[in-house]
Amino acid sequence: MPGPVQSIERAAAILRLIARSSGRLGVGEIATALGLARGTTHGLLRTLHGVGFVEQDEASGKYQLGAALLHLGTSYLDVNELRSRAINWADALAARSGEAVRIGTLLDGQILIVHHVFRPDDTLQTLDVGALLPLHCTALGKVLLAYDVSAAGGLGDGPLEAFTRRTIVLPKALARTVAAVREVGWAVEVEEMTIGEAGIAAPIRGHGGLVVGAIGISGPVERVCDTKGQPNASLVTFVRDAARAVSRDLGASRW
């Protein structure tokens, strides 16, 4: 049997991205969110526009869903599917890293924890499934901010809530941080939400490369980071490998 058609997967990812956005999106915003070349993105949008699946605002040049998509609605990956596809890989990541593993997705401007694997030791731990965490001061949140335009725009222009003295509270500083996340493909937090705790996270992608969630580890700073406060390179590799594995299970052929 022939394999999937990449251009169709990418077009579907564009439609899902626009569908869940709170406003119109430009070519550059879409290209950045999906990790596509600007020219490729423009060509796909031109085709979608030609068949009525997207409409372009004349004043801004940005795109929104077209009238032809009467039944698309607010398409998103069901969190139960995300969790079921990720369970085995999350367990393996906890075993390899020796740290707690959490998987999260966006919900109303926060991170919804859909799966949580405890550290493989005997320490007292609290189950986080169902918890809502802030975006700007967690590794999971930075990943989601890096690939979702509407989530980043929802934070506003004013100072963000400070949880510790290391929390990034200035929107411009956060913008630089999430831009760096897009460059390297993973995010880190060091005592930004909880004193003494650090975390590493990477994006989970679905069909067409759309980021549908994030997977990450968290633990004491002295175990997650080196003496200079930089994340342990082996742990970064473990997290990225797990993210790619889950992404492949969800149909993201490039990862």
N, C-alpha and C positions, 0 to 999 in steps of 0.2 A: 504494500500500500504506500502511496506517496506521503511524504511528511507534510507538516503544516506549512502554510504560505505565510512567510514573515511579514509581508506588507499588510495582510489582512489582520494579523495579530497586532501590529503596530497601530493600524487604524482603529481597531477595537479599543486599544489602550487609550488613544486620544479621546475617544467618545466617553469612556468611563471617567477620565480625568476631568473633562469639561462638565460631565453630568454631576459630579460631586463638588464642583467648585461653586462658591457663592456668587461669582460674577463671571464676566467674560475673560478669556485668556488670550494673550498674544502668542505669536509664533515662538519667540524666544523663551517665554515662560513654559510653554508646552515642551519644547525641545530640551530644556534644562531638566524638567521634572522626569522625563522619560529617558534621558541620556541619549538622545538622538541628534544627528547633525541638523543644523537649521534648514539646509536645503531639502533634506529628506522630509522633515516635518512640514515644510511649506508645500511640497508636492502632494503629500497625503491630505493636507487640509484643502488644497485646491480640488482634489478629487472628491472628497467628502462634501465640499460645497457644491460641486457640480451635480451631485445626486440628491441634494437637499438635506443631507444629514447634519450639516452645520450651516450657520448663517454668520456673515461677517458684518460687524457694525461699521458703517461708512465713516463715521467720525474718528473712531479710535483704531480701526483696523483689526480689532480683536474679535474672537470667535465665541459663539454660544451654540447650543444644540438647535438644530433646525426643526421645522414643523413636520418633516417626514418621520421623525422618530417619536411617534405618538406614545409608544409603549416602553421606551427606554427607561424613563423615570430616573430615580437616583440609584443607579446600579452600583453595587459594592459586593465584595467578597464576604460571604457569610462567615461570621467569626467561628462557628462550629467547624466549618471546613478547614479554616486556617489552623485551628487547634488540633484537629484530628491528623492533618498532614504533618504537623510539626512535633507531635509528642515524642516519637522515637528519637528524632534528632536532638530535641531538647534534653532528653535523658542522657544521651551520649555526650552532649556538651557539658553537662553537670559532672559526669564521671571524669571526663578528660581534664576539665579546668579545676575541679574541686570547689567550685563556687555555685551560688544560686543562679538559676536561669529563669528569665521572664520573657514572655512574648506579649507584645502590645500592638494595638491598632488605634487609629484616631476615633474619638467620639466627642462631639461638641467642644472642640478646642482643647481636649485633654487626651491622655493616653489611657485606654482601657486595657487592663491586664487580663488577657484571655487564658493564659497558662503560666504556671509557676512550678518550677522544680526546686525543691529544697537542696541546700548544700549537703553533700554526702558525708555528713559527720553527725555527732550527737548533740550539737548545740541547739538551744531553744530557738525556734523560728516561727513566724506567723505567715499564714497563707495569704497571698496578695491577689488571688483571682477575684475579679470584679472591682478591684480598687481603681481609682482614677488618679493619675499622677500628672503634674505639670509638665509642659513641653520644654520650657527653656532651660531647666536645670538638671535634666536627666539625659543619659546617653541615648535611650530609646526615643525620647522626645526630639533630640537634635536630629536624629536620623529622619524622623517623620517630617520635621520642619524643612529639612534640606530638599525633600522631594515632593512637597505639597504646597503649592502657591497659596491656596486659600487658607491653610493652617497658619502659615507665616503671616499673612495679612491680618488674620484675626487677633494677633497679639497687640495690635494698636501701636501708637507712636510714643506713648509715655513710658516711664520707668516700670520695669517688671518687678514682681514680688521677690524680695530677698529672703532666702531660707537660711543662708550662712553668709559669712563675709566673702566667700569665694563665688557666690551666685552671680552670674552675668545678668545685670539689670538694665543695661543700656541697649536699646534696639539695634543701634549701629554695630556695637560689639558683637551682639548675637548674630547679626547678618554676616559678619566676617567669619564667625565660627561655623555657621551652617554652610557657607561657601566652601570652607576648607573640608567639611564633611563630604561634600559632593566631589571634591578633588581626590580624596583618598579612599572613599567608599566605606568609611566607618566613623564612629563617634566615641568620645570618651567623656566621662564626668569624674572630677576629683573633688570630693567634699563640697559639691555645689548644692546638694539638697540635704545631705545628712553628714554631720561631722564624723570623720573616720572611715567613710565609705566611698568606694570608687566603682565605676562601671564602664563597660565597653559594649557597644551595640553595632549591628549592621542591618541593612535593609533586606526585607523579604519581598520578592517580586512575583507577580502573577503573569498571566498571558500578556505578551507584548511588552513586557518590562515594567508595567505599572507597579509602583511600590504599594503593597497592601498591608504592610506591618513591619515590625522590627523584632529582632531577637537579640538578647544581650545577657551578660553576666554581671553580677554585683557581689562585692565582698569588701573586706578590710583593705584600706589603702596599701598597707605594707605587703599584702599578697598580690594585689592586682597591679601595682606599680613598682618601679624600681626605686632606688634611693634618691633619684633626681625627680621623682614624681611623674615619670613617663610610664605609660602602660606597657606591661610585659609583652614583648613581641610574640611570644608563643601563644599567649592568651588571645591576642588580636587575630592570629591565624586560626585558632580554634573557633572563634566566633564567626569569622568570615566564611570558614568552611561549612559551618552549620547553616548559616544564612543561605549560602549557595545551594546546599542540599535540599532545604525546604523549598526554595524557589524552583528548583528543577521539578520537584514533586507537584508543584502548582502549575507547571507548564511554561515556566520562563526558560526558554531554550538557550538563551545567551548566558545564563548563569548556572 
